[in-house]
Amino acid sequence: MHTVYFSLGSNIGNRKRLVSEAVELLDKRVGHVTKKSSLYETEPWGFSSPNKFINACVCCETTLSPHEVLWATQRIEKDLGRTGKSVDGNYQDRVIDIDILLYDDLHVDDPDLKIPHPLMKEREFVMEPLKEIMR
């Protein structure tokens, strides 16, 4: 069994419901959600938008490999209505975003997957909820 930490965010539509649905789908498709942070309302990071984010972090226990986890999270994003990903650091509003933060103590540096998440320590909206569930 492996331990995976995720960051979730939404700033379009029913943000709280979308984050809640993403957590439910992670539990069904990735592995049992063992910890879930509070919801945090935050300003957009890396781009301008009038839409604030709802952010949270969760921890899952999984038997999936890191890439299988990535594929599952991308499918969840699509199923919840996400149509595009940020490209070259150009961020935009999104119905849901699921980032893999940590996977055990593993380090992955592939073109499509970086673990630990390379920008997580720069993002207060990630670190606050992550600290909450890592206590």
Summary of the structure (lengths in Angstrom):
residues: 135
radius of gyration: 13.6
end to end distance: 20.4
largest distance: 40.8
contacts: 403
relative contact order: 0.27
helix: 32%
strand: 32%
